[in-house]
Amino acid sequence: MDTLSPSVQPVELKVFLNHIYEFKKGVRKMVLYTVNRKYETFAIKRLEKQKIDYMVQPIDGHKINLFFGKPECIHAIRRIVTRPLNQLTPEEDFILGAILGYDICAQCARYCVRKGRG
C-alpha cells in the first residue's frame, strides 16, 4: 500500500498525509490520528521513513490511535496514555489536549466540567 499513487489513496490516508505535511511545516507539534487498523503498516512505514516519532494505541480490532510528533511530546504521551483515552483522569485529559495544541481555554472549561465544577 505504500506505493499507491496519491490519486488512488483513500481519504483516510490523504488526511494522514496532510497531518504529516502540517507537522513537517511546524503547524503542529503533535498529532492524534485515529485510523482503521488496515492502514497501520502504511502509516508506520511513512512515519519511520520521515524519521517522525510515534506511538500506536490499539482501540479495538478495527481501529488504532496513532500519536506522532516531536520526540519530547511522544515521550510524555507514553507516560500519560497508558489506557483508553476515555479512561484518562481529568488532569491527564487536560495535559493530552494541551500537548495536542487544543485551545487552552476550551481545555480549562472541559477540565472544570469533568471535575464537576463547570
Number of C-alpha atoms within 10 A of each C-alpha: 10 11 7 9 8 11 8 9 13 11 11 13 17 14 13 19 16 11 20 22 13 15 18 14 10 10 12 17 19 27 23 18 16 17 19 16 18 13 16 16 12 14 20 18 12 16 17 11 9 11 10 17 18 23 17 16 17 15 16 10 9 10 16 19 21 20 20 25 24 15 14 11 19 21 14 13 21 14 9 17 16 11 11 11 15 8 11 15 14 17 13 17 20 22 19 22 18 17 18 19 15 13 10 14 10 13 19 15 14 18 20 14 12 15 12 8 9 10
